[in-house]
Amino acid sequence: MQSKLKYSCLFFCFLILCAWTIKESYEIKKAEWLIGTWENKTSRGSMYESWNKLNDSVLSGKSYIINEKDTIVFETIQIVQEENRLFYIPTVKNQNNNLPVRFAGKNITENQLTFENPDHDFPQIISYTKLGLDSLVAVISGVKNGQERKQTFAMKRVK
């Protein structure tokens, strides 16, 4: 009887661990729709954002423009899952002493990713909203010099 109880307890602990592991890895999966290359066409040319999956807990991205034959990267980004929370970590050329800034996941769903860092100068909020398989809207917003600001980037999938 005691042996059965011991095995039942071990099995129960195993199930809890499995459920925790599944929950643990699930949040990053909600962001995997970003994987690919996205284009934002402007009057000054096109800006691109490319995302790939590094491993089960990290998506890696970069924002860049193409000037003739040169690719000019101005931002590298990681979306990292730490325990059951996502973080958006951009490193922007010539900003923040070229150091990464962490934005914590605030609203993570199958169609929207919102990250916040209320202590950052601008933006304080970064969000991506999936409009369809081949379109998204990225928005950076917050307060800059005492005024509410918002920049919207409509993007189409190119790869």
C-alpha positions as CSV (number, residue, x, y, z in Angstrom):
1,M,0.0,0.0,0.0
2,Q,2.8,2.4,0.9
3,S,4.5,1.6,-2.4
4,K,1.3,2.5,-4.3
5,L,1.1,5.8,-2.5
6,K,4.7,6.6,-3.2
7,Y,4.3,5.9,-6.9
8,S,1.0,7.8,-7.0
9,C,2.8,10.8,-5.5
10,L,5.7,10.6,-7.9
11,F,3.2,10.3,-10.8
12,F,1.3,13.3,-9.6
13,C,4.5,15.4,-9.3
14,F,5.5,14.3,-12.8
15,L,2.1,15.5,-14.1
16,I,2.6,18.9,-12.4
17,L,6.1,19.3,-13.8
18,C,4.8,18.4,-17.3
19,A,2.0,20.9,-17.1
20,W,4.4,23.6,-15.8
21,T,6.8,22.9,-18.6
22,I,4.1,23.1,-21.2
23,K,2.9,26.5,-19.8
24,E,6.5,27.6,-19.5
25,S,7.2,27.1,-23.2
26,Y,3.8,28.3,-24.4
27,E,4.2,32.1,-24.1
28,I,7.0,32.3,-26.7
29,K,4.8,30.3,-29.1
30,K,2.3,33.1,-29.1
31,A,4.9,35.3,-30.8
32,E,6.1,32.9,-33.5
33,W,3.7,34.4,-36.1
34,L,6.3,37.2,-36.3
35,I,8.8,34.8,-37.9
36,G,9.6,36.0,-41.4
37,T,10.4,39.3,-43.1
38,W,8.1,42.2,-42.9
39,E,8.2,45.4,-45.0
40,N,7.0,48.9,-44.1
41,K,6.8,51.1,-47.2
42,T,7.2,54.8,-46.6
43,S,7.7,57.9,-48.9
44,R,11.4,57.7,-48.0
45,G,11.7,54.0,-49.0
46,S,11.2,50.7,-47.3
47,M,12.1,49.5,-43.8
48,Y,12.2,45.8,-43.1
49,E,12.0,43.8,-39.9
50,S,13.1,40.1,-40.0
51,W,12.5,37.5,-37.3
52,N,13.7,34.0,-36.8
53,K,13.6,31.4,-34.0
54,L,16.9,30.9,-32.2
55,N,15.6,28.2,-29.8
56,D,12.6,27.3,-27.8
57,S,12.9,30.5,-25.7
58,V,14.3,33.2,-28.0
59,L,13.1,34.9,-31.1
60,S,15.7,37.1,-32.8
61,G,14.9,40.1,-34.9
62,K,16.4,43.0,-36.7
63,S,15.2,46.2,-38.3
64,Y,17.0,47.5,-41.4
65,I,16.8,49.4,-44.6
66,I,18.4,48.5,-47.9
67,N,20.4,51.3,-49.5
68,E,21.4,50.3,-53.0
69,K,23.4,47.1,-52.3
70,D,24.0,47.8,-48.6
71,T,21.9,46.5,-45.7
72,I,21.9,49.0,-42.9
73,V,20.8,47.5,-39.6
74,F,19.6,50.1,-37.0
75,E,18.1,47.8,-34.4
76,T,18.5,44.2,-33.2
77,I,15.8,42.7,-31.1
78,Q,15.2,39.6,-29.0
79,I,12.0,38.3,-27.6
80,V,13.0,36.1,-24.7
81,Q,10.9,33.9,-22.5
82,E,12.2,33.8,-18.9
83,E,10.1,31.4,-16.8
84,N,6.5,32.2,-17.9
85,R,7.1,35.8,-19.0
86,L,8.2,37.4,-22.3
87,F,10.6,40.3,-22.6
88,Y,11.2,42.4,-25.7
89,I,14.8,43.5,-25.7
90,P,15.9,45.9,-28.5
91,T,19.3,47.4,-29.0
92,V,19.1,50.5,-31.1
93,K,22.1,51.9,-32.8
94,N,23.2,55.3,-31.3
95,Q,20.6,55.1,-28.5
96,N,20.9,54.1,-24.8
97,N,24.7,53.9,-25.2
98,N,24.1,51.0,-27.6
99,L,22.9,48.9,-24.7
100,P,19.8,46.7,-24.8
101,V,16.6,47.9,-23.0
102,R,14.1,45.5,-21.5
103,F,10.4,45.8,-22.0
104,A,8.2,43.3,-20.1
105,G,5.3,41.5,-21.7
106,K,2.1,43.2,-20.6
107,N,-0.5,41.7,-22.9
108,I,0.5,38.5,-24.8
109,T,-2.2,36.8,-26.9
110,E,-2.3,34.9,-30.2
111,N,-2.8,38.1,-32.2
112,Q,-1.2,40.8,-30.1
113,L,2.1,41.3,-28.3
114,T,2.4,44.3,-26.0
115,F,5.5,45.2,-24.0
116,E,6.1,48.0,-21.5
117,N,8.9,49.8,-19.8
118,P,7.5,52.8,-18.0
119,D,11.1,54.0,-17.0
120,H,12.3,54.2,-20.6
121,D,12.5,57.7,-22.2
122,F,10.6,56.8,-25.4
123,P,8.8,54.6,-26.2
124,Q,7.4,53.2,-23.1
125,I,5.0,50.8,-25.0
126,I,5.8,48.6,-28.0
127,S,3.1,46.5,-29.6
128,Y,2.6,44.2,-32.5
129,T,-0.9,43.4,-33.7
130,K,-1.5,40.6,-36.2
131,L,-4.1,41.7,-38.8
132,G,-3.9,38.6,-41.0
133,L,-1.4,36.0,-42.1
134,D,0.5,38.6,-44.2
135,S,0.0,41.9,-42.3
136,L,0.6,43.4,-39.0
137,V,0.8,46.8,-37.3
138,A,3.6,47.7,-35.0
139,V,3.1,50.7,-32.7
140,I,5.5,52.5,-30.4
141,S,4.0,54.9,-27.9
142,G,4.4,56.8,-24.7
143,V,5.3,60.3,-23.4
144,K,8.2,62.3,-24.9
145,N,9.0,65.8,-23.6
146,G,5.7,65.8,-21.7
147,Q,3.6,65.0,-24.7
148,E,1.9,61.8,-25.7
149,R,3.5,60.3,-28.9
150,K,2.6,57.4,-31.1
151,Q,4.2,56.0,-34.2
152,T,2.5,53.3,-36.3
153,F,4.2,51.0,-38.8
154,A,1.9,49.0,-41.1
155,M,3.8,46.0,-42.4
156,K,3.3,43.3,-45.0
157,R,5.0,39.9,-45.0
158,V,7.5,39.6,-47.9
159,K,9.0,36.2,-46.8
